[in-house]
Amino acid sequence: ISKILYPNDNHTEGKILRLRQQYFFSAASVADILGNHLNQYGTLENLPDKIAIQLNDTHPTIAIPEMMRILLDECSYEWDAAFDICRKVFAYTNHTVMSEALERWSIDLFKMRLPRIYQIVEEIDRRFWEEMRWKGVEESKIYRMAPIGDGYVKMANLAVIGSHSVNGVSALHSEILKEDVFHDFYM
């Protein structure tokens, strides 16, 4: 799984390997972080006070639904408490100002390879739509911001929604994100 990192993804096999790698490394990291934290503190309630996870671009974004999976399925957290922990732990640094370069995965590929993770992303998407509608946000704007749309899981949108902080790699980059790439999120 790690013989060739970031394989060429202009064909199906490359896409599958790349998704497997991203999940493998993110899941291993999250499991290690949570396991060490539980061993030291005996609880995850204080996780956001002790741990910060910086998503350096979109490749590790899959760590958000993976942490949700562990909190929900293995630790019996309710959804809102689990998502609150995730949002407080994760921060996202974007590395591209080109919308077309933002990572996204075909729903079919994502769902086939990571069915439980996809279910969690679907629920994040559903709750995001619900929250935005409650806030009176236009449907077209919600559609652009949602983590699922146009047949894809949009990893940058998922990173923004699942993080407490979003920035670019410089002050200028961050301004471009606010004015263009993530303008809809900057309310």
N, C-alpha and C positions, 0 to 999 in steps of 0.2 A: 504493500500500500504506500510505502514511502520511497520506493526506488527512484521514481521520477516525480518530483514535486511540481505542481502546477502544470500538468500535462496539457498539450495542445487540445483545446476543447472545440475544435471545428468539426468534430465527428462524435457520434454517440458514445463510443467507448471512452473517449477522452473526457466527455462531460460526466459520465458515470464515475470514472476514477476520481475526477476532481471533487465531485460531491461527496464521495466516500471519504476522501482525504479530509475535506473540511469538517465533515461530521466526526470522523475518528479523532482528529487532533483536538477539536473543540470539546467533544464529549469526554475524552480522557482528561483534559485540563479541568473541566467543570467537576468531574467526579473526584479528582485529586484535591481540588480546592475545598469542596464541600466535605470530603472525608477528613481532611486535615483539620478543618474548622470544627467539625463535630467531635473529633478526638480531643481537641484542645478545650472547647467550651461546652460540649454536651448539648448544644442547641444551635439552631440556625436563626433564631430570633434576632441575634445581634450581628448577623452577617454583614449588613450594610455599614455597621459601625467599625468593622475590622477589615473588610475586603472591598477593593475596587477592581473591576475588570474593564480594561480599556480595549475596545474593539478597534483595532488598527486597520481601518477600511472594512469592507463587507465580508471578507473571507471567513472570519470567525463569528459572524452574526448568528449562525445556527446555534451558538452557545445559549442564546436567549431561550428558544423553545426547549432546548435540552435541559437547561436548569429548571424550567417550568415542569418538564416531564418528571424530573427527580423529585421536585417539591410536591407535585400532585400525586404521582403514582407510588413513590417510595417513602415519602415522608408524610403523606396524608394531609397536606395543606389544602385549604379551600382556595379557589381560583384567585380571589381578590388579594388575599394575603400573599400568595405566591408571586403574583405579578407585581405587587408592591415591593417585595424584596428584590426581584429582578431589576425593576426600574431604578431602585436606589443603588444597586451594585454596578450596573453597566453604564458606560459612557462610550461615545462613538466619535472617532475621528475620520472624516471623509477625505479621500485622496484625489478625487476627480471633480472638476467643475462641468463636465460634459454629461448631461443626463443619459445620453445613449451609451455611455461607458459604465453605468451603474449595473452591478451584478444582478441578474435575475435568472430564475430557474423555471423551466417548463413545469407546469403543475403535474402533468402526467409522469414525468421523470421523478420529480420530487416525491409525489404520492406513492409511486411504485417502490422507490428505494427506502423511503423514510415514512411509512404510513402513520405512526403515532406522532411523529414530529409534525407532519402535515396537519393532522387533526388539531394539534395545539395552535399552529399558525392560523388555521381556519377560525378557531375560537378567538384568537387575538384580533383577527380581521372583523369578525362579527361584532365583537364588543367595541372595537374602534368605530365602526359605522354607527353603532347605537349611541356611543358617547358624542360623536360629532353631530349627529342628528339632534340630540338633546340640546347641544350648544347652539343649534341653529345654523350650522355650516351648510353651504350649498352642496347638493348631491354631486355636481361635477367636480367640485373641489375635493370632496371626500374620496371620490373615485381616483383622482390623481394621487392622493396621499395614502390610500389603503395598501396594505402589504400584499394583497392578492388582487390581480386584475389583468385583463387582456391575455388570459391563459398562462400567467406567470406568477411566481412568488417573487416579490420585489424586495431584495435583501436590504437595500439602503432604507426603504420605507420601514421595514421591520426594525432595523437598527435605531431609527429615529424614534419610533413609537415605544420601543423597549428600553430606552436609555434616559437617564436623567440629564444628560448633557451631550450636546453635539457641537463639534467644531471642525474647522478646516485645519490644514497643516500650517497656516500662517494667518495673521490678522486679515490680510487682503483676501485670502481664500475663504475665510469665514464670512466676510462681507458678501462675496459672490454667492455663497451658499444661501445667505439670507435674502439676497436680491433676486436670485434666479433658481438654482437647482432645488432648494427646499423652501422657496418663497411661501408656498401654501401652508407649510408648518409654522412659519414665523408669523404668529397671530398677534 
